[in-house]
Amino acid sequence: MTTTLITGANKGLGFETARRLIAEGHTVYIGSRDDRRGREAAERLGARAIQLDITDDASVDAAARVIEADGGLDVLVNNAGAQHEMADGKVVIGAEELTADVLRRTFETNVFGTVRVLHAFLPLLRRSPAPVVVNVSSGLASLTRVATPGTPAYAYRGVAYAASKTAVNMITVQYAKALPTMRINAVEPGFTKTDLNDHAGVQTVEEGAEIIVRTALLGPDGPTCGYVDAEGTLPW
C-alpha cells in the first residue's frame, strides 16, 4: 500500500489530486491548515485528515509524528501555496508596488514551507522502497519563459510568486541531486481555476491535476530532477 501526503489538499488541485490517487489505490493524508475543512474534505474522499500548517514548525513536526506512528510515508506532494499579488483575478502588485513584506509572506509559504515539510518528512521517505516527492511549481518559475517576449509568462507583471516558484525549482534540483534514490520533480499544473488566482484560470482542476498525479505515480526507475508540465519538459 502506497501512503501519500498532500499539503493544502482540502480544495482545488490538492483535493483533485487526492481523489485521483485514492482511485489508484493510495492511502492519502489530506494536509490542511484548517482542521475542520480538512476533515470534511477527507470524509468526502475516503482519505485521512491531518492538520498541517506548512508555515509552522510545531504543526509540521506533529504531522510527521502522526504519519510515522501510522506506518510511514511513500509519496509527498508539496501542493500548498500562496499568491499575495492578485485581487479579483488580476495582478495588483507588480515590481513598482512590491514590498519586502509581500515577498517575505510569499516565500514563507511557497519556499520556507516547502523546505520545512521536506525536512520533517525526509526521514520517513528514506524508509520507503519507492519514495517520491512532487513539488508543485509554476510556468512562471521558468526564467526562459518569463524573459521571452510575446509569451503569456512574459506578460505577467508580478514578482514575488514567480520568484518563489523559481526558488522551488532550485530546491527541487538540489534535493534530487542529494537524494538520488528518490524521485524528486517540480511540476507545472498550468493556469488552473482555483482560489489561488480567484478562479481566473483557463483550465479545470481535473486538467491541472493530471501532471501532479502522473508524477506522483512514478516508480523507482522514473525520472528525477525534472521540471515538467502535461506536455513534457519545460525550460528552466
Stockholm file with secondary structure:
# STOCKHOLM 1.0

chainA/1-236         MTTTLITGANKGLGFETARRLIAEGHTVYIGSRDDRRGREAAERLGARAIQLDITDDASVDAAARVIEADGGLDVLVNNAGAQHEMADGKVVIGAEELTADVLRRTFETNVFGTVRVLHAFLPLLRRSPAPVVVNVSSGLASLTRVATPGTPAYAYRGVAYAASKTAVNMITVQYAKALPTMRINAVEPGFTKTDLNDHAGVQTVEEGAEIIVRTALLGPDGPTCGYVDAEGTLPW
#=GR chainA/1-236 SS CCEEEETTCSSHHHHHHHHHHHHTTCEEEEEESSHHHHHHHHHHHTCEEEECCTTCHHHHHHHHHHHHHHTCCSEEEECCCCCCSEETTEECCCTTTCCHHHHHHHHIIIIIHHHHHHHHHHHHHHTSSSCEEEEECCGGGCHHHHTSTTSHHHHCCCCHHHHHHHHHHHHHHHHHHHCTTSEEEEECCCSBCSGGGTTCCSBCHHHHHHHHHHHHTCCTTSCCSCEEETTEECCC
#=GC SS_cons         CCEEEETTCSSHHHHHHHHHHHHTTCEEEEEESSHHHHHHHHHHHTCEEEECCTTCHHHHHHHHHHHHHHTCCSEEEECCCCCCSEETTEECCCTTTCCHHHHHHHHIIIIIHHHHHHHHHHHHHHTSSSCEEEEECCGGGCHHHHTSTTSHHHHCCCCHHHHHHHHHHHHHHHHHHHCTTSEEEEECCCSBCSGGGTTCCSBCHHHHHHHHHHHHTCCTTSCCSCEEETTEECCC
//
